[in-house]
Amino acid sequence: MKIEQLYTGCLAQGAYYIESEGEVAIIDPLRETQQYINKAITENATIKYIFETHFHADFVSGHVDLARKTGAKIIFGPSAETNYNIHSAKDNEEFKLGKVTIKTLHTPGHTLESTTYLLIDENGKDHAIFSGDTLFLGDVGRPDLAIKSDLTKEDLAKMLYDSLRDKIMPLADDVIVYPAHGAGSACGKNLSKETIGILGEQKKTNYALRANMTKDEFVKEVLDGIAPPPQYFAKNAMMNKMGYDNFDNILSKGNNALNPEEFETLVYHESALILDVRPQSDFIKGHIPNSIFIGLNGQFAPWVGALITDIKQPILLVVPEEKAEEALTRLSRVGYDNTLGFLEGGIEAWENSDRDIDTLESITAEEFAQRSKTKSLDILDVRKDGEWQAMHLENAQHFALDFINNQMNEINRDNTYYIHCAGGYRSVIAASILKARGFHNLVDIAGGFGAIKKTDLATTDFVCPSTH
């Protein structure tokens, strides 16, 4: 028996490869499926099953493509209904994989069809659970993402309480926990940085598994502090339920080099959005006017999903040619399949064709501190709510990047705004969106709040919960 976790940091997502006696099961595969096929070929094995723990909301799974390419059977838990062929397993149904057995444990709560898969080894011993978004390390799945359900989040939270106590907690303490996500995922609020754990440790440390916890206490605690889900979640869940275009077609259409004239024509004729995915330092130095920056060097796919509200939006990329396929792949992971091509020759080709180039003013934290001492500045802090609440500049305005599309009326186009995040990535995203919407008096603070804290600004300029 072989188990391998295939973890993708950008999505904080774990897919799983299980092999026994030449038969393979893949759990929660990513959109780009060739990696699993190649792995099976290397192992001289055949992919027999594709297990889906639920209709994922934070990424588009590769189950449909993988089944199409391999003939493997797609398995969902009870009550799953799709527009393509699946086997909707019964609770406690077992599937043989070589010498091991994979058992379906229906664990509704995160969603109605949510299922945990129990791996039973060659000796009949419970070895591991693949818990999807039912149980994370340090947390449990948020119960507010069920698509087209008449149930409230409170109803689902009660189901989750029962699922954990009836199906998960009775298992032995030495059972390994393989969750679908780790820290950085928006599918929970307190996920551990660890990606593999032991059930006994979770029983001791995970707040949601407290032995004496009442159902009402569970509902209150699991719902407390849940931020609204990113707008793309419901769209990804629906794609996973209804099906989607072949990944190879998406890659072929988007991996299309365009000269500046062709690129510009598509901007106007197709109302295409220009997405610049280079490092933020390159964007600052020079970019196409009205382009949006979301760099590949950060949490690219989740920010695309959160900020580009139309999942069918035609997209044109500014990207180094050797990174074009990576950008297309990562866009497709969150369902953005309508990329029309990329700028051949990059920003240099655009500039050499005598087309306009824009820049973004960026200053050091030290320069920002000096300017703050001479006059009052308008400061936009684009970090998340929790970061802001932990500590922030006293005279800053909280302008969380997650909700920037809904906050435009809170600022004045005539004012000059100094923008910072934690380290410098999100502030440039925010500045690019504001510039594209006609806000041009913007100054980025390089290094963000981390750098600002190291300056000689008076300590009274920083506000913590204890003093705020």
LUMLUM-379837 format. One record per residue (C-alpha): residue number from 1; chain; x, y, z. Coordinates in Angstrom, 1 decimal, m for minus. Layout:
BEGIN
{NUM; A; {X; Y; Z}}
...
REM end
This chain:
BEGIN
{1; A; {0.0; 0.0; 0.0}}
{2; A; {1.3; 3.4; m0.9}}
{3; A; {m0.3; 6.8; 0.1}}
{4; A; {1.0; 10.1; m1.2}}
{5; A; {m0.3; 13.6; m0.5}}
{6; A; {0.1; 15.9; m3.4}}
{7; A; {m0.1; 19.3; m1.8}}
{8; A; {m0.6; 22.6; m3.7}}
{9; A; {0.4; 25.6; m1.6}}
{10; A; {m1.4; 28.3; m3.6}}
{11; A; {m4.8; 26.6; m2.9}}
{12; A; {m3.6; 25.1; 0.4}}
{13; A; {m5.1; 21.9; m1.0}}
{14; A; {m4.2; 18.2; m0.7}}
{15; A; {m5.0; 15.6; m3.3}}
{16; A; {m4.2; 12.0; m2.6}}
{17; A; {m2.7; 9.1; m4.6}}
{18; A; {m3.4; 5.6; m3.1}}
{19; A; {m2.0; 2.5; m4.7}}
{20; A; {m2.3; m1.2; m3.8}}
{21; A; {m1.4; m4.2; m6.0}}
{22; A; {m1.3; m2.0; m9.1}}
{23; A; {m4.7; m0.4; m8.6}}
{24; A; {m4.9; 3.4; m7.9}}
{25; A; {m7.4; 5.7; m6.3}}
{26; A; {m7.2; 9.5; m6.6}}
{27; A; {m8.9; 11.6; m4.0}}
{28; A; {m9.9; 15.2; m4.8}}
{29; A; {m7.6; 15.7; m7.9}}
{30; A; {m6.6; 19.1; m9.3}}
{31; A; {m7.8; 20.4; m12.7}}
{32; A; {m4.5; 19.4; m14.4}}
{33; A; {m4.8; 15.6; m14.4}}
{34; A; {m1.8; 14.4; m16.4}}
{35; A; {0.3; 14.4; m13.3}}
{36; A; {m1.8; 11.5; m11.8}}
{37; A; {m1.8; 9.6; m15.1}}
{38; A; {2.0; 9.9; m15.4}}
{39; A; {2.5; 8.8; m11.8}}
{40; A; {0.3; 5.7; m12.3}}
{41; A; {2.3; 4.8; m15.5}}
{42; A; {5.6; 5.2; m13.6}}
{43; A; {4.2; 2.8; m10.9}}
{44; A; {2.9; 0.4; m13.6}}
{45; A; {m0.5; 0.8; m12.1}}
{46; A; {m4.0; 1.6; m13.3}}
{47; A; {m6.3; 4.4; m12.0}}
{48; A; {m9.5; 2.6; m10.9}}
{49; A; {m11.4; 5.1; m8.8}}
{50; A; {m11.7; 8.9; m8.4}}
{51; A; {m13.1; 9.7; m5.0}}
{52; A; {m14.6; 13.2; m4.4}}
{53; A; {m15.2; 14.2; m0.8}}
{54; A; {m17.8; 16.8; m1.8}}
{55; A; {m18.6; 19.5; m4.4}}
{56; A; {m15.5; 21.7; m3.8}}
{57; A; {m16.1; 25.4; m3.7}}
{58; A; {m12.6; 26.7; m3.6}}
{59; A; {m11.2; 25.0; m6.7}}
{60; A; {m12.4; 23.1; m9.8}}
{61; A; {m11.6; 19.4; m9.4}}
{62; A; {m10.1; 17.4; m12.2}}
{63; A; {m12.4; 14.4; m11.7}}
{64; A; {m14.4; 14.8; m14.9}}
{65; A; {m11.3; 15.1; m17.1}}
{66; A; {m9.5; 12.3; m15.3}}
{67; A; {m12.4; 9.9; m15.7}}
{68; A; {m12.6; 10.8; m19.4}}
{69; A; {m9.0; 10.0; m19.9}}
{70; A; {m8.7; 6.9; m17.8}}
{71; A; {m12.1; 5.3; m17.7}}
{72; A; {m11.9; 5.4; m13.9}}
{73; A; {m15.2; 5.5; m12.0}}
{74; A; {m16.1; 8.8; m10.2}}
{75; A; {m17.3; 8.2; m6.6}}
{76; A; {m19.3; 10.7; m4.6}}
{77; A; {m21.0; 10.3; m1.3}}
{78; A; {m24.8; 9.8; m0.8}}
{79; A; {m27.2; 12.4; m2.2}}
{80; A; {m24.7; 13.7; m4.8}}
{81; A; {m26.4; 14.6; m8.2}}
{82; A; {m24.4; 15.6; m11.2}}
{83; A; {m24.7; 16.2; m15.0}}
{84; A; {m22.2; 13.4; m15.7}}
{85; A; {m21.9; 9.8; m14.8}}
{86; A; {m20.9; 9.0; m11.2}}
{87; A; {m21.4; 6.3; m8.6}}
{88; A; {m23.2; 7.9; m5.7}}
{89; A; {m22.1; 5.6; m2.8}}
{90; A; {m24.3; 4.5; 0.0}}
{91; A; {m23.2; 5.2; 3.6}}
{92; A; {m20.7; 2.4; 4.7}}
{93; A; {m20.3; 1.1; 1.1}}
{94; A; {m16.9; m0.4; 0.5}}
{95; A; {m14.6; m0.3; m2.5}}
{96; A; {m11.8; m2.8; m3.0}}
{97; A; {m8.5; m1.4; m4.2}}
{98; A; {m5.9; m4.2; m4.5}}
{99; A; {m5.5; m5.5; m0.9}}
{100; A; {m7.0; m2.5; 0.8}}
{101; A; {m10.6; m1.3; 1.3}}
{102; A; {m12.0; 2.2; 1.1}}
{103; A; {m15.2; 2.7; 3.1}}
{104; A; {m17.7; 5.5; 2.6}}
{105; A; {m18.6; 7.4; 5.7}}
{106; A; {m21.3; 9.9; 4.9}}
{107; A; {m20.5; 13.0; 7.0}}
{108; A; {m22.9; 15.8; 6.0}}
{109; A; {m22.5; 19.3; 7.5}}
{110; A; {m19.9; 21.1; 5.4}}
{111; A; {m22.2; 20.3; 2.5}}
{112; A; {m25.0; 17.7; 2.2}}
{113; A; {m23.0; 15.2; 0.2}}
{114; A; {m19.8; 15.6; 2.2}}
{115; A; {m18.1; 12.3; 2.7}}
{116; A; {m15.1; 11.0; 4.6}}
{117; A; {m13.3; 8.0; 3.1}}
{118; A; {m11.9; 5.4; 5.6}}
{119; A; {m8.9; 3.4; 4.4}}
{120; A; {m8.8; m0.1; 5.8}}
{121; A; {m5.4; m1.8; 5.4}}
{122; A; {m4.5; m5.3; 4.2}}
{123; A; {m5.0; m6.6; 7.8}}
{124; A; {m8.5; m5.2; 8.2}}
{125; A; {m7.3; m2.3; 10.5}}
{126; A; {m8.6; 1.2; 10.2}}
{127; A; {m5.5; 3.0; 8.8}}
{128; A; {m6.5; 6.6; 7.7}}
{129; A; {m9.4; 8.9; 6.9}}
{130; A; {m9.5; 11.3; 3.9}}
{131; A; {m11.7; 13.8; 5.6}}
{132; A; {m12.2; 16.4; 2.9}}
{133; A; {m13.6; 19.5; 4.4}}
{134; A; {m15.4; 17.7; 7.3}}
{135; A; {m12.4; 17.6; 9.6}}
{136; A; {m9.3; 19.8; 9.2}}
{137; A; {m6.3; 19.8; 11.6}}
{138; A; {m7.3; 22.4; 14.1}}
{139; A; {m10.8; 23.1; 12.7}}
{140; A; {m13.8; 21.8; 10.8}}
{141; A; {m15.3; 22.8; 7.5}}
{142; A; {m17.5; 25.9; 7.3}}
{143; A; {m21.2; 24.9; 7.1}}
{144; A; {m22.4; 27.8; 4.9}}
{145; A; {m21.5; 26.6; 1.4}}
{146; A; {m24.2; 24.2; 0.4}}
{147; A; {m25.3; 25.0; m3.1}}
{148; A; {m29.1; 25.3; m3.8}}
{149; A; {m30.1; 24.1; m0.4}}
{150; A; {m33.0; 25.2; 1.7}}
{151; A; {m31.1; 24.4; 4.8}}
{152; A; {m29.6; 27.2; 6.9}}
{153; A; {m25.9; 27.3; 8.1}}
{154; A; {m27.2; 26.5; 11.6}}
{155; A; {m29.0; 23.4; 10.2}}
{156; A; {m25.8; 22.3; 8.5}}
{157; A; {m23.7; 23.0; 11.6}}
{158; A; {m25.9; 20.7; 13.6}}
{159; A; {m25.4; 18.0; 10.9}}
{160; A; {m21.7; 18.5; 11.1}}
{161; A; {m21.8; 18.1; 14.9}}
{162; A; {m23.5; 14.7; 14.5}}
{163; A; {m21.2; 13.6; 11.7}}
{164; A; {m18.1; 14.2; 13.7}}
{165; A; {m19.5; 12.5; 16.8}}
{166; A; {m21.2; 9.6; 15.1}}
{167; A; {m18.7; 8.8; 12.3}}
{168; A; {m15.3; 10.3; 13.1}}
{169; A; {m14.7; 10.5; 16.9}}
{170; A; {m15.5; 6.8; 17.5}}
{171; A; {m12.5; 5.8; 15.3}}
{172; A; {m9.3; 4.8; 17.0}}
{173; A; {m6.8; 7.5; 18.1}}
{174; A; {m4.0; 6.2; 15.9}}
{175; A; {m6.0; 6.7; 12.7}}
{176; A; {m4.2; 9.1; 10.3}}
{177; A; {m6.1; 12.2; 9.2}}
{178; A; {m5.5; 13.4; 5.7}}
{179; A; {m7.6; 16.6; 5.2}}
{180; A; {m8.4; 18.4; 2.0}}
{181; A; {m6.9; 21.8; 3.2}}
{182; A; {m4.4; 23.4; 5.5}}
{183; A; {m3.6; 27.0; 6.6}}
{184; A; {m4.4; 29.6; 4.0}}
{185; A; {m7.7; 28.0; 2.9}}
{186; A; {m10.9; 30.0; 3.2}}
{187; A; {m12.8; 26.7; 3.8}}
{188; A; {m12.1; 27.1; 7.5}}
{189; A; {m10.9; 29.7; 10.0}}
{190; A; {m8.3; 28.1; 12.2}}
{191; A; {m6.5; 25.5; 10.0}}
{192; A; {m3.1; 24.2; 11.1}}
{193; A; {0.0; 24.7; 9.0}}
{194; A; {0.5; 20.9; 9.3}}
{195; A; {m1.2; 18.9; 6.5}}
{196; A; {m1.2; 15.4; 8.0}}
{197; A; {m2.2; 14.5; 11.6}}
{198; A; {m3.4; 11.9; 14.0}}
{199; A; {m7.0; 11.6; 15.1}}
{200; A; {m6.1; 11.2; 18.7}}
{201; A; {m4.3; 14.5; 18.7}}
{202; A; {m7.3; 16.2; 17.1}}
{203; A; {m9.6; 14.8; 19.8}}
{204; A; {m7.3; 16.5; 22.4}}
{205; A; {m6.7; 19.9; 20.6}}
{206; A; {m9.4; 20.6; 18.1}}
{207; A; {m12.0; 22.8; 19.7}}
{208; A; {m14.8; 21.2; 17.6}}
{209; A; {m14.1; 17.7; 18.9}}
{210; A; {m14.4; 18.6; 22.7}}
{211; A; {m15.8; 15.5; 24.4}}
{212; A; {m18.3; 17.5; 26.5}}
{213; A; {m19.3; 20.0; 23.9}}
{214; A; {m23.1; 20.4; 23.4}}
{215; A; {m24.6; 20.8; 20.0}}
{216; A; {m25.6; 24.4; 20.7}}
{217; A; {m22.1; 25.2; 21.8}}
{218; A; {m20.7; 23.7; 18.6}}
{219; A; {m23.0; 25.6; 16.4}}
{220; A; {m22.1; 28.9; 18.1}}
{221; A; {m18.4; 28.3; 18.0}}
{222; A; {m18.1; 26.9; 14.5}}
{223; A; {m20.1; 29.9; 13.1}}
{224; A; {m18.3; 32.5; 15.1}}
{225; A; {m15.9; 34.6; 13.0}}
{226; A; {m16.6; 33.1; 9.6}}
{227; A; {m15.9; 35.7; 7.0}}
{228; A; {m18.2; 35.8; 3.9}}
{229; A; {m17.1; 33.3; 1.3}}
{230; A; {m15.2; 34.6; m1.7}}
{231; A; {m17.6; 35.3; m4.6}}
{232; A; {m16.2; 32.5; m6.8}}
{233; A; {m17.0; 29.7; m4.3}}
{234; A; {m20.6; 29.1; m5.5}}
{235; A; {m19.5; 29.2; m9.1}}
{236; A; {m16.7; 26.6; m8.6}}
{237; A; {m19.1; 24.4; m6.7}}
{238; A; {m21.6; 24.5; m9.6}}
{239; A; {m18.9; 23.7; m12.1}}
{240; A; {m17.9; 20.7; m10.1}}
{241; A; {m21.5; 19.6; m10.0}}
{242; A; {m22.5; 20.3; m13.6}}
{243; A; {m19.2; 19.6; m15.4}}
{244; A; {m16.8; 21.8; m17.4}}
{245; A; {m14.7; 22.1; m20.6}}
{246; A; {m11.7; 19.9; m21.1}}
{247; A; {m8.5; 21.3; m19.5}}
{248; A; {m6.4; 20.5; m22.6}}
{249; A; {m8.8; 22.7; m24.7}}
{250; A; {m8.5; 25.6; m22.1}}
{251; A; {m4.7; 25.3; m22.3}}
{252; A; {m4.6; 25.2; m26.1}}
{253; A; {m6.8; 28.3; m26.5}}
{254; A; {m5.0; 30.4; m23.9}}
{255; A; {m1.4; 29.5; m24.7}}
{256; A; {m1.6; 31.9; m27.7}}
{257; A; {1.2; 34.5; m28.3}}
{258; A; {m0.2; 37.8; m29.5}}
{259; A; {1.7; 40.8; m30.9}}
{260; A; {0.9; 44.2; m29.4}}
{261; A; {m1.6; 45.0; m32.2}}
{262; A; {m3.4; 41.7; m31.8}}
{263; A; {m3.4; 42.1; m28.1}}
{264; A; {m4.8; 45.6; m28.2}}
{265; A; {m7.5; 44.6; m30.7}}
{266; A; {m8.8; 41.9; m28.3}}
{267; A; {m8.8; 44.3; m25.4}}
{268; A; {m11.3; 46.5; m27.3}}
{269; A; {m13.3; 44.0; m29.4}}
{270; A; {m13.7; 41.4; m26.6}}
{271; A; {m13.7; 43.7; m23.6}}
{272; A; {m10.8; 41.6; m22.3}}
{273; A; {m9.3; 42.3; m18.9}}
{274; A; {m5.5; 42.7; m18.9}}
{275; A; {m4.1; 40.6; m16.1}}
{276; A; {m0.4; 41.2; m15.3}}
{277; A; {1.0; 38.3; m13.3}}
{278; A; {4.7; 39.4; m13.2}}
{279; A; {6.4; 40.2; m9.8}}
{280; A; {5.0; 43.3; m8.2}}
{281; A; {8.4; 45.1; m8.6}}
{282; A; {8.1; 44.7; m12.4}}
{283; A; {4.5; 46.0; m12.4}}
{284; A; {5.5; 49.0; m10.4}}
{285; A; {8.2; 50.0; m12.9}}
{286; A; {6.0; 49.8; m15.9}}
{287; A; {2.7; 48.3; m16.9}}
{288; A; {m0.1; 48.6; m19.5}}
{289; A; {m2.6; 51.3; m18.4}}
{290; A; {m5.8; 49.8; m16.8}}
{291; A; {m4.2; 46.4; m16.3}}
{292; A; {m4.7; 44.5; m13.1}}
{293; A; {m1.8; 43.0; m11.1}}
{294; A; {m2.2; 39.7; m9.4}}
{295; A; {1.3; 38.1; m9.3}}
{296; A; {2.1; 34.4; m9.7}}
{297; A; {4.5; 34.7; m6.8}}
{298; A; {1.6; 35.0; m4.3}}
{299; A; {m1.7; 33.3; m3.6}}
{300; A; {m2.6; 33.9; m7.3}}
{301; A; {m5.6; 31.7; m7.9}}
{302; A; {m7.6; 32.6; m4.7}}
{303; A; {m7.1; 36.3; m5.3}}
{304; A; {m8.2; 36.0; m9.0}}
{305; A; {m11.3; 34.2; m7.7}}
{306; A; {m12.0; 36.8; m5.1}}
{307; A; {m11.5; 39.9; m7.2}}
{308; A; {m12.4; 39.2; m10.8}}
{309; A; {m16.2; 38.9; m10.3}}
{310; A; {m17.1; 37.5; m13.8}}
{311; A; {m15.8; 33.9; m14.0}}
{312; A; {m16.4; 34.0; m17.8}}
{313; A; {m14.4; 37.3; m18.2}}
{314; A; {m12.1; 37.2; m21.3}}
{315; A; {m8.6; 37.6; m20.0}}
{316; A; {m5.3; 38.6; m21.7}}
{317; A; {m2.1; 37.9; m19.8}}
{318; A; {1.1; 39.9; m19.4}}
{319; A; {3.4; 37.1; m18.4}}
{320; A; {6.9; 35.8; m19.3}}
{321; A; {6.4; 33.3; m22.1}}
{322; A; {7.9; 30.5; m20.0}}
{323; A; {5.3; 31.1; m17.3}}
{324; A; {2.3; 31.3; m19.6}}
{325; A; {1.2; 27.6; m19.1}}
{326; A; {1.6; 28.0; m15.3}}
{327; A; {m0.6; 31.0; m15.3}}
{328; A; {m3.3; 29.3; m17.5}}
{329; A; {m3.2; 26.2; m15.3}}
{330; A; {m3.6; 28.2; m12.1}}
{331; A; {m6.5; 30.3; m13.6}}
{332; A; {m8.3; 27.1; m14.6}}
{333; A; {m8.0; 25.7; m11.1}}
{334; A; {m10.5; 28.3; m10.0}}
{335; A; {m12.6; 28.1; m13.2}}
{336; A; {m11.3; 31.1; m15.1}}
{337; A; {m11.2; 29.3; m18.5}}
{338; A; {m11.6; 32.2; m20.9}}
{339; A; {m8.0; 33.3; m21.4}}
{340; A; {m7.5; 34.5; m25.0}}
{341; A; {m3.7; 34.7; m25.1}}
{342; A; {m0.6; 36.5; m23.8}}
{343; A; {1.5; 39.5; m24.9}}
{344; A; {4.4; 38.2; m27.0}}
{345; A; {7.6; 39.8; m26.0}}
{346; A; {6.1; 41.1; m22.8}}
{347; A; {6.0; 44.7; m21.6}}
{348; A; {9.1; 45.5; m23.6}}
{349; A; {7.3; 44.7; m26.9}}
{350; A; {4.4; 46.9; m25.8}}
{351; A; {6.8; 49.8; m25.0}}
{352; A; {8.8; 49.3; m28.2}}
{353; A; {5.6; 49.6; m30.2}}
{354; A; {5.2; 53.2; m28.9}}
{355; A; {2.2; 52.4; m26.8}}
{356; A; {1.5; 54.0; m23.4}}
{357; A; {3.2; 52.7; m20.3}}
{358; A; {2.0; 53.5; m16.8}}
{359; A; {3.9; 53.3; m13.5}}
{360; A; {3.1; 53.2; m9.8}}
{361; A; {4.8; 55.3; m7.2}}
{362; A; {6.3; 53.1; m4.5}}
{363; A; {8.3; 54.3; m1.4}}
{364; A; {10.1; 52.7; 1.4}}
{365; A; {8.6; 52.4; 4.9}}
{366; A; {11.3; 54.8; 6.1}}
{367; A; {10.2; 57.4; 3.5}}
{368; A; {6.6; 56.9; 4.5}}
{369; A; {7.5; 57.4; 8.2}}
{370; A; {9.3; 60.7; 7.3}}
{371; A; {6.3; 62.0; 5.3}}
{372; A; {4.0; 61.0; 8.2}}
{373; A; {5.9; 63.3; 10.5}}
{374; A; {5.5; 66.4; 8.3}}
{375; A; {1.8; 66.1; 7.4}}
{376; A; {m1.3; 64.0; 7.9}}
{377; A; {m1.6; 61.3; 5.3}}
{378; A; {m4.5; 59.3; 3.9}}
{379; A; {m3.6; 55.7; 4.6}}
{380; A; {m5.4; 52.6; 3.3}}
{381; A; {m4.7; 49.3; 5.1}}
{382; A; {m5.8; 46.5; 2.7}}
{383; A; {m5.1; 43.6; 5.0}}
{384; A; {m7.7; 41.1; 6.2}}
{385; A; {m10.0; 41.8; 9.2}}
{386; A; {m8.0; 39.7; 11.6}}
{387; A; {m4.7; 41.4; 10.7}}
{388; A; {m6.2; 44.8; 11.2}}
{389; A; {m7.7; 43.9; 14.5}}
{390; A; {m4.4; 42.5; 15.8}}
{391; A; {m2.5; 45.8; 15.1}}
{392; A; {m2.8; 48.8; 12.8}}
{393; A; {m1.8; 52.4; 12.3}}
{394; A; {m4.1; 54.7; 14.3}}
{395; A; {m4.9; 57.0; 11.5}}
{396; A; {m5.3; 54.4; 8.8}}
{397; A; {m8.5; 53.5; 7.0}}
{398; A; {m9.3; 49.7; 6.8}}
{399; A; {m9.9; 48.9; 3.2}}
{400; A; {m9.7; 45.1; 3.0}}
{401; A; {m8.6; 43.9; m0.4}}
{402; A; {m11.2; 41.1; m0.2}}
{403; A; {m14.0; 43.6; m0.5}}
{404; A; {m12.4; 46.3; m2.6}}
{405; A; {m15.0; 46.1; m5.3}}
{406; A; {m17.7; 47.1; m2.8}}
{407; A; {m15.7; 49.9; m1.1}}
{408; A; {m15.0; 52.3; m3.9}}
{409; A; {m17.5; 54.9; m2.7}}
{410; A; {m15.6; 55.2; 0.6}}
{411; A; {m12.6; 57.0; m0.9}}
{412; A; {m12.1; 60.2; m2.8}}
{413; A; {m10.5; 60.3; m6.2}}
{414; A; {m8.9; 63.7; m5.5}}
{415; A; {m7.0; 62.5; m2.4}}
{416; A; {m3.6; 60.9; m2.4}}
{417; A; {m3.6; 57.5; m0.6}}
{418; A; {m0.7; 55.6; 0.8}}
{419; A; {m1.5; 51.9; 0.5}}
{420; A; {0.0; 49.0; 2.5}}
{421; A; {m0.7; 45.4; 3.3}}
{422; A; {1.5; 43.0; 5.4}}
{423; A; {4.4; 42.6; 3.0}}
{424; A; {3.8; 44.4; m0.3}}
{425; A; {2.0; 41.9; m2.6}}
{426; A; {m1.7; 42.8; m1.8}}
{427; A; {m1.1; 46.6; m1.8}}
{428; A; {0.0; 46.5; m5.4}}
{429; A; {m3.1; 44.4; m6.3}}
{430; A; {m5.2; 47.0; m4.6}}
{431; A; {m3.4; 49.9; m6.3}}
{432; A; {m3.8; 48.3; m9.7}}
{433; A; {m7.5; 47.9; m9.2}}
{434; A; {m7.9; 51.5; m8.0}}
{435; A; {m5.9; 52.8; m10.9}}
{436; A; {m8.0; 50.9; m13.4}}
{437; A; {m11.1; 52.5; m11.8}}
{438; A; {m9.7; 56.0; m12.1}}
{439; A; {m7.9; 56.5; m8.8}}
{440; A; {m4.5; 57.8; m9.8}}
{441; A; {m3.1; 59.5; m6.7}}
{442; A; {m1.7; 56.4; m5.1}}
{443; A; {1.5; 55.6; m3.3}}
{444; A; {2.5; 52.0; m2.5}}
{445; A; {4.5; 51.4; 0.7}}
{446; A; {7.1; 48.7; m0.1}}
{447; A; {7.4; 46.0; 2.5}}
{448; A; {4.0; 46.8; 4.0}}
{449; A; {3.2; 46.7; 7.7}}
{450; A; {6.1; 44.5; 8.5}}
{451; A; {8.5; 47.2; 7.3}}
{452; A; {6.5; 50.0; 8.8}}
{453; A; {6.8; 48.5; 12.3}}
{454; A; {10.6; 48.6; 12.0}}
{455; A; {10.6; 52.4; 11.4}}
{456; A; {10.9; 55.1; 14.1}}
{457; A; {7.2; 56.0; 14.0}}
{458; A; {6.0; 56.7; 17.5}}
{459; A; {4.5; 53.6; 19.3}}
{460; A; {1.3; 55.6; 19.8}}
{461; A; {0.8; 55.4; 16.0}}
{462; A; {0.1; 51.7; 16.4}}
{463; A; {m3.2; 50.4; 17.8}}
{464; A; {m3.7; 47.0; 19.4}}
{465; A; {m6.9; 45.5; 20.9}}
{466; A; {m5.7; 46.3; 24.4}}
{467; A; {m5.4; 50.0; 23.6}}
{468; A; {m8.1; 50.4; 21.0}}
REM end
